[in-house]
Every structure is written in structure tokens, then in C-alpha cells.
Amino acid sequence: MNRSPVTSAADPVLPAAAGPASGGVIDLTDVEMFAANRHHEAFRRLREESPVYLNPSADGTPFWALTRYEDVLAAYRDHDAFSSAHGAILGGSFRAGGGDTASGDMLVASDPPRHRMLRKVMHPPFNSAMVDRVTAQVRTLVRDAVDAMHRDGGCDIALDFAPLLPVGALMAMFGVGRDDARHIVGLTREMVGYRDATLSDLVGDERTRLAHAQSAIFEYFADLLEERRDAAGDDVIGMLLRSEINGEPLDDTQILYNCMNIAVGGNETSSYTTCSGILAFLENPGEWRRLAAGRELLSSAIEEILRWSSTNAYVQRVAVRDVVVRQTRIAAGDVVTLWNVSANRDPDQFDAPERFDITRAPNRHLSFGSGIHRCIGAPTGNAEIAEAFGALLDGGLGLRLAGEPVRLHSNFILGFTSLPVEVGD
């Protein structure tokens, strides 16, 4: 790895980066570009021509986009220069005057030293015993689903199979029934897909729909918290009710924010990644045959699925001070986005990144972030995905596409709202 491209603001700098020299302006808030699967070409242009890119944004709020692996990795790890306290998603905050309502209370919206305290609190919900419970619940659901695929001759992976991963995880982690878990998944999908009309019956502009979706999730967990308050068990809410920071118990707001963090994070990393992985195998049947012939490749296959899908396309940061990246000055207070989806296909880091290769090594993708902000639920997500593909392998299903895949209209979460398959030879 070369020297970090993040340098002192006293270093010589060039004017703000212009857009790519070829093909016109790129707007990374254009969800149609992502839904049409044109974003990989856009990121290729940005990496080559404008790796530190000032996105113009139609709404008049420009932001910086880092698209090369080296730059994204450096920004993840430089907490002195780039703050996480303003939330992970562009436009996701509703606090007047800037900032984020969850700042310092939700793990993903915190900086050191507060982040270290919250991460310690959030370890018990992701301990090995909980991962085992999640794995067992997901295994039951996905194997039943594979049996149903046999009976019915196929299914829609995005609706009938992949959502069972977060459903099983929520059942195990929060001690709720299958119907309640499906309800939570529906709410989180409305939140992450608030720009996709097919996922929400909510009315109003995008920010209003996002606010309503977030409120519905809070209301559900607030009711569950009240129900469990006097009889805290070994579920996530019970663990958080018994947790302390500096000798003080968590307040309700902190518990609710982190319950939402778990619910949303579990949905985006497991369900959508599984959809993308299944499509990758359908488009690269030779890789599926390799995996079926050598189950020991499942672990490396999952890492390649994570790189390939890059479900969490970006995270937001805010510059704490003036910094320079590749001779471009980013001013204190500027919004900066770290594009995992672009970094994960950077040819400077990955050989032939456009090739889906289940034996790729090394495979240091950034799909779970890096450093202290590496996703705390990564082992749980990996276990869920392993159960999904293990069930498909054990079921001996020969799947083929039965219709056109439909991608989610989002630039934050990359996935599918429909992936119809049928059982073939």
C-alpha cells in the first residue's frame, strides 16, 4: 500500500476537482443509474478521471465522492479528519441546523472515544452464542424454503427466499415470532428503499417518506421495549437494558437507535447480498459448478459475493478539518462519501475486478467497512449467507432465471426487489 492520499491541508493543492472528461456529468444521487446497473461504468470513469469528485447534486447540496480503494480505506481509518457523527446516509438526518439526531447514541453515528464505549455495549448481541442461535433459526427457514422451491418449481428469490435471512436473525435476536419479524423487515425495507415506489405505500416527498419509515421502526421497538422492560431476557433488548456506559444504564433513546441499527443493518447485508450472489452464480454457472464440486470454497465464495454485490454502496462522513486528498482540498464541514461499491472494483487493488471469482485471494473488500467502523454484525451476516447457499447446494436445485431481475431504486443499498427463478436441470 502506498502512502495515504490524505495529507495535511498545508500541502500544495489544486482547484476543486472537475467532473470526468468524458461522457458528461455524473450525479451519484441518480437512483435510476443504479437501478439500470449503469453505476459501475460511472465509477470506472470517476476512478480514472476524477477520483476526488465534487458531486453537483440536483438538490443543490454538493458532496465529495471518494472512489479509489486507497482513498476510501484511508478515510475509513482517519477519524481525526472524517467524522461519522452525522449519520451514514446522505439526507438521513432531520436535526435542524445539521448534525444527526442519533449522533453519539447509535454505533454507526459516533466517533472515538464514544464509539468505543458503544461498541463494547453492542458486543453481547453479536456474541458467539447469539450467532449460533441466528444460524439455527435461519437454517430452519431456508431449508423449508428450498423444499418449497422443489414443490412449486421456483420462486422469487427477492421476495420468498432472501428475506428469510433477516427474518430468522430477528426472530433469534429479539425473541419475536415469524410474523413480527417479517413486519420489521417490511419496515426496514421501506426505510432503505424510501426512494423506490414499489417498496412503500407512504405518500409525500422522499424525506417525508424516510421520516415516516424511521418513525414506524421506532414505534415498533418502543412497544417491544415497554413490554420487555420489567422482564429483561436474553434477547437484544434484554442485553441492552442491562448495559451501562460509564456506570449509567442506557436510556430508551440509545436502546431504540441501536435496535434500529441492528434491524436495518441485518436486512441490507444478508438479504440483498444473497440476491446479488444468486444472480452472480446464474450469470456465471461455471462458478456454481466449482462450488458444488468443492464445498470447502464456500467461505471464499461468500467473500467474493460480498465484494461483487457491495450492498452498502457508500457511507457518509463529514470533514472535521481542512484535508487534502490527491491534491484536492476538502474543507472542514464538507460532506464526503466513501464509495465501497467503487473501491471494491478498483483494478489497483483487485486483479480483473469485473470477473466473479469464488477463489479470489486476497480479497480485502470494503463491503463491511474497515477499522473501528467495520460492521459489528459481519460474522452474523456471513453465517446467514452461508446457511442460504448451503441450503441451495444441499437441495441440489438447478435454478434459472424466470423473468427480468428488478433492481432497487437506491444509491445507498444495492439489491433487488424481484429475482424470479424456476427449478431446472
Order of alpha helices (4+ residues) and beta strands (2+ residues): beta-alpha-alpha-beta-beta-alpha-beta-alpha-alpha-beta-alpha-alpha-alpha-alpha-beta-beta-alpha-alpha-alpha-alpha-beta-beta-beta-beta-alpha-alpha-beta-beta-beta-beta
